[in-house]
Amino acid sequence: MQHIKSYFGKIESILGARKSSSKKAKPSKGFISPEKKTQQPTSGKDPVELIADYIEGIREARDELMKAKK
């Protein structure tokens, strides 16, 4: 159980660092929006960072869904 807590702690620290280091702006829409770039292959990422990416995506989707329900 201790290993799971430490693993989850690492993921939370990665997500916290990402959240504090970058301010998210609303993506541009329409004609003047920048082209969407494809993501680089994830083969060079640490497995913990890969899981953090998935968790971040799930949390963002959940937040958008909760905002849409209001």
N, C-alpha and C positions, 0 to 999 in steps of 0.2 A: 504494500500500500504506500509505503514511503517513496518508492521509486516512481509511482504514478504521480504523487504529489509534486515531486521534484521535476518530473517531465512536464507536467502541466504548468508549473511555475516558470520554466524556461520559455514555454510557448507564450504565456502571458507577458513575460518581460520583452519578448520580441515584438509582440503586438503593441505593447505600451511604447516602446521605442519608435516604432513606425508611426504611431498616432501623434506623438509629441514632436517628431522631427519634420513632419510634412503636414501642411495645412491643405485640406482638400477644397478645391474650387469646383463649382458646378461645371460639368462638361459642356462645351459649346455645341450648339445644334445649328443645323442649316448649312448654308452655302459657305460661310467663312470658318466652319469648324476645321480643326486640323485633322489630317488623316490619322486613322487609327492604326497604330503600329502593332504588329503581331508580337506576342511575347517571345522572349528567347527561350530556348529549350531549358528545361529544369534539371538536366542531367548534372550540372555543376553545383546544385544547391544541396545544402545539408538537409537530411530528412526532417529535422525539427522545423526548419524554415518552410519546407514544403507543406507540412501539416499546418503551420501557422498561416500560410496562404489560404488553405482550404477553410480554416476556422474564420479567418477574416472575411472571406467571401460569403460564408454562411451567415455571419453576423450582419453584414451589410444587407443581404437579401432579406433577412428577418426584420431589420429596421425599416426598410422600404415597404415591406408588407404591412407592418404595424402602422406606418404613417398613412398608407392607403386606406386602411380600415377606418381611420378617424374621420 
